[in-house]
């Protein structure tokens, strides 16, 4: 929210506080100051001047030589590049010696050989907006020679981030109340409004949706003259970035920014019959003030006449009934709308306004008629006309606040400030606008003002006390105690260890969204038909966020594509996160998973070496093996996912760890990958299960090992996993392990039958207490090969 310091100063005297002090005060009170901008000029050397005459510069087509009256009695010559002025216009003139915003100093000089005794200024050069296309043309009645800052005082603009629980701060009056409580500076005179109202007949205002709009008021003002707003009103709106439109609309905007009450004005003569507050019909069309036509739904609240909707309640008015220069009679709307309905409609339509921003957070229902009364007085004084004596009212203002009882001893304990007295507590709460109903030695009862919708519980009042007294008054104490390690701690530690292990191996952690597009479901791993297990979002924010991800892999593929577009082709990514699955019975389940993506050279390129070999799927299997203590078995999956090849199941004993696959070459080409892309997705629960218990270490071997190679002929359809499982099951005391190093097939059948294949393995032998002799290794090797031929349909080749 943009907040003007000069506007705030109309409510309380802040002259004793520097800008930095006010910023700190707001920050420590819980209002985030996102930026501070100084506007206007403080120097008296920028004055109002009148252009007497001008002529073309003799040496420059785009410059003019102007004769200007600055009120000193002597005509001043100024060279100017602007073209938007005429003789007789009054403009701001920076005299020599003036320093403009940004530190730009003005001095006498020559421009293309012609003397220039100062500079006529645009709004941007004076720190007033962004318009620098021409001079700032001032009002015709501006006194010549008057310092510019007397007519347009310098201002400080605070850009504030207001938390959703404090809608009362979305106005200058609300912020003034807050600063008054924090500083002790009293507010200047409060406005009093006469609430002369009458219950509206159904023919005047009909409330068909009382839950969505508990209170609606209308004030009819006839005979107004619509035109430009006066200078003070335009300056107020422009100071906070609002564009003046006409006096009626500007008044409603001013009241909104002054009081926080959003209003809307209709051209009464363009309405057909009375006002109807109802829910929209399905598919009903509405032409808004922004020129766009919106299709409404049955949960959208509209303000309508007898023929059609004339406003989307609390969001935006209609173009057909808006106030224009031809408007003579006005209907002024002031209402309270349920925040949830405004928020839903605004989000669904993608239509946000200053009004919806306030309504969806909740406004003060007790100020609805006060806002209408204030706006009516301004309209009558600025635009003229005659207002009807009474306000038409339909419904009642909801009671959103009540009494709160404060246990003052508990407040002292929670704050850690036993020295705070009851009188001090009462004084702070009364400064915040609360009314003390009764009190005794231990507790007090408070009436909450209608604008403090966030004060509902005793702890809310304690929080207010903490904000006002300041954290520096709360003593520092060591009260923490050690707590035993629980399951959540072990889960967190396990995840962090996985991250550190992968990062140490050159992988980068990714953080992708849990919402994906429907088209990305084909990139999901672990389900043959990802669409059948995906959980759709009922009201997606966009087409790219329609589904809760059933797999993390789609996000990693999108991350890979982004990095490839930036020129990176050695890809190493991982992500730990949650996936969402729909079960056959209609319920859903969430799982924590680890996904890994690998592509490109096994090591970074070097100036002194050749291009490293591209990683294959075994590289990824090896990286996964490093994450678990038990050997991994790779089994072909029953079905391949849509965009993958070689989809395989990873097992550790009887546990399914997850899946591994190669991205289909056509999909890899879609993301411009130069090398094959491999992905894996693992269940964290299965990984943890194999990582519990004490870690066991083996002593480094003291004696050398010996190897023997063996080539065997086996059926072509014999899975590699069965051969690997055989060697893993051998318990011979000298046998250490086996590793495949060659596979040979001959489709022609000339060297080996086409239905057979030859696999070559290296077997390693070692003893823990001595160096083996050849005879011992030969005996062990023969025993294992004999068992091999008995167990598998394998024939050892000589």
Buried (B, 14 or more C-beta within 10 A) or exposed (E): BBBBBBBBBBBBEBEEBEBEEBBEBBEEBBBEBEEBEBBBBEBEBBBBBBBEEBEEBEEBEEBBBBBBBBBEEEEBEBBBEBEEBEEEBBBBBBBBEBBBBEEEEBEEEEBEEBEBBBBBBBBBBBBBBEEEEBBBBBEEEBEBBBBBBEBBBBBBBBBBEBEEBBBBBBBBBBBBBBBBBBBEBEBEEEEEBEEEBEEBEEEBBBBEBBEBBBBBBBBBBBEBEBEEBBBEBBBBBBBBEBEBBBBBBBBBBBBBBBBBBBBBBBBBEBBEEBBBBBBBBEEBEBBBBEEEEBEBBEBBBBBBBEEBBBBBBBBBBBBBBBBBEEBBBBBBBBBBBBBEBBBBBBBBBEBEBBBBBBBBBBBBBBBBBBBBBBBBBBBBEBBEBEBBEBBBBBBEBEEBBEEBEBBBEBBBEBBBBEEBEBEBBBEBBEBBBBEEEEBEEEBBBBBBBBBBBBBBEBEBBBBBBBBBBEEEEEEEEEEEEEEEEEEEEEBEEBBEEBBEBBEEEEBBEBEBEBBBBBEBBBBBBBBBEBBEBBBEEEEBEEEBBBBBBBBBBBBBBBBBBEBBEEEEBBBBBBBBBEBBBBEEEEEEEEBBBBBBBBBBBEEEEEEEEEEBEBBBBEEBBEBBBEBBEBEBBBEEBEEBBBBBBBBBBBBBEEBBBBBBBBBBEEBBEEBEBBBBBBBBBBBBEBBBBBBEEEEEEEEEEEEEBBBBEBBBBBEEEBEBBEBBBBBEEBEEEBBBBBEEEEEEBEEEEEEBEEEBBBBBBBBBBBBEEEEBEEEBBEEBBEBBBEBBEEBBEBBEEE
